[in-house]
């Protein structure tokens, strides 16, 4: 059942408005996809005026998809904050973070699937890359990563591959409790654990190649605090 918003919802409280509108829109994604029509249905369910959609997402469906992904990252971090990650090995922290991220989305698989299809369109390639970077960056910071050198980018590139492959596997997984996905995830992590041992020989070459993740890094020379997606 869709949660009904208060008729007195503050339209200027954009974080709350965006979160509420995304939640109300999710049931409509299976039928309408990530489109203005689905967002309008969500606004109606919340008893919000039509202008609420444009107020919350002036960039339309692209803004809504970006917020949907960022909201999921934020909720993942909130859940991980309640866990004893420091007591785990790094590989287990990563596996736990990815598992939490996907388990939280289990009730909205179709919305995730359609978000992937949306960001696969050529005009949204930048959104796809930026969203993937932010997700893997959030996972690494939750895992306690403090790298600032070449390893910063290597770790995120490797995790991007693991996360993307696991996400696609999860979308098609019909096993009980997604156990097949978690087995797949463990294998992928095991496969990449040995790669950092080889990267030292490649740094001289790789350091001269453009890295798309550099576009989303903080100011050069500056240390960022733990990543938190904006509301």
N, C-alpha and C positions, 0 to 999 in steps of 0.2 A: 504494500500500500504506500502511495506517495505521501510524504509528510506535507502537511499544509502549513504554509508560512503565515505568520501574523500579518494582518492587513496593515499593521503599522510598521512593517519592516522598513528600516532606514535605507533609502535608495542611495545614500551617500556612503554607507558602510560597504564599500565594494568587495572586500574580502568575504564578508558574510553573504552578500548577495550572490557573488560568483559561485561560492561553494554550494549554496542552497539551489541555485539554478542548475548546476551540473547534476546534483543528486536527483532533482526532479526530472531532468531530461533523460537520464540513463534508460529508464524503461521504454522510451520512445526511439532510441537509437536503432534497435533491431528492425524497426519498420521504416524509419525515415533516414537512417544514417546520420552522420555528423553534418547536419544541414540546418538552415534557419527554421524550417518547419518543426523539427524536433525541439529546438530551443523555445519556439513559441508555445508548443504544447506544454513544455516544462513550466513556462511562465503562467499559463492558464491554470495548471495544477496547483501552483502556489498562490493563485489569486493575485497575481502581479499584473500591472498594466503592460501593454505591448512594448512600451518604450524601455521596459526593464532589460530586455534582451540587448538592445543596442547600448544601453548604459553599462551593462556588465561586460559585454564583448563587442566593442566597436569594430573589431576586425572580423566579426562574424564567426563562422564555424572554425576557422583557423585559430582564433583566440580561445575558443571554447575547448578545442582539442589540446592546446598548449596548457590550459589551466587544468584540464582533466589529468594530464600526465604529471604536472607539477604537484597537484593535490595528492596524487597517489604517492609521489616521492615523499611528501611531507608526512603523510600518514604512516608510511613505512618507517621513517626516522622516529616518529613518536613511539611506535611499537618497539623499535630496537632500543630506545632509551630505557625501556623497562626491563631489558634483558641484561644478563651478565656477560656481555660480549668479551670484556677483557680476559675472562677466564678461559676463553676458547682459543684454539689455534687460528691463525689468520684465515686459512682455507675454510674453516668451519664458520667463521664470522661472515665470510663472503657467501657461503652456501645458505646460511641462516637468513641473511639479508634478502637474497634473491627469492628464497622460499616465502618469506613474509610478504614481499612485494607482490608475488603472484597469488598467494592465498587470499590476500585482502581483495584481490580483483576477481576472485572465483565466481561471484554472483553476477559479474558483468563481463563475461567473456566476449559476448558479441560486441559490446561497446569497445573493448580492447581491439578486437579483430578489425572492426570498422575504422578505428583510429589509425591502425597500421596501414590499412588500405588508403586512407585519406592522406597520410604523410608520405605514402609511396608515390603520389602524383608528383611529376617533375617540379611544379611550381612551389611545392612544399618541402623540397629537399633540405633547405636550410633549417626548417622547423624540425624535421626528422633528426638531423645530425645534432642540433642543439639540445633536443629533448633527450636523445640517447646519452649525450655527454653528461647532462645534468643528472641523469639517473645513476650512471656508473660512478660519477664523482661523489654523489651522495652516499653510495654504498661504500666507496673506499674511505671516505671520512668517517663513516660510522664504524668501519673496521679498524680505525685508528691510524690510517696512513698519514705520514708527515713528510713524504717525499717532496722535494722541490726541484730535483734535477731531471735528467733524462728519464729516470724511473717513473716520474710522475706521469708522463705520457705513455710510456710502455705499459704500465699497469692498467691505465684506463682503456688503452686500445685492446689489450688482451681481454679485459673484463667485458668490453663492448661486444666482442665476439661470443663470449660465453653466455652473456645475458640474452643477446639477440637469438642465438640458437635455441636456448632453453625456452624463451618466450614462444617461439614458433612451435616447438615441440609440445609445450603446455597447451597451446590453443587446440591441438588435435588430440590431446590425450584423453582417453575415455576410461582409464584405469581407476580403480577404487582409491579415493583420496589422492589422486594424481601421483601414486607411488612410482609409476614409470618415469614421470618427469624428474622426480628427485633422484632416481638412479641415474638418469641421463645427465643431470646436473653434476652429480658427483664424478662421473666419468670425464665430463668436460673440464672440470676443475683439476682433476688429476692429470689430464693431458697437458694443461698449460703450466702446471707447477714447475716443470723442468725447463720451460722456455727461458725464464730469466737467466739461467745458467749459460745460455748461448748468446744472449743479447750483448754481452760485453764485447764480443768480437765484431758486432755489427754497428756499434755506436758511431764509429767514425764515418760510416756511410750514411746511416739513418739520420744522423744529426744534420746532414746537409739537405735532407728531403723536407718538403713542406708537410706540416702536421695540421690537419684541419681542426684538431682539438685546441690548438693555440688560439683560435678565434674566440674561445669561450673561457680562457684563463683569466685570472685576475691581473691587475697591473704588474708589469714586469718588476721583479725584485721585491714585490710585496708578499707577505704571508697572509693568506686568508684564514679566517676562523672556520670552524666546521660548517660545511655547506648546509644551508636551509633554503629550500625553495620558497620563493615569495608567495604569499597568499593571494 
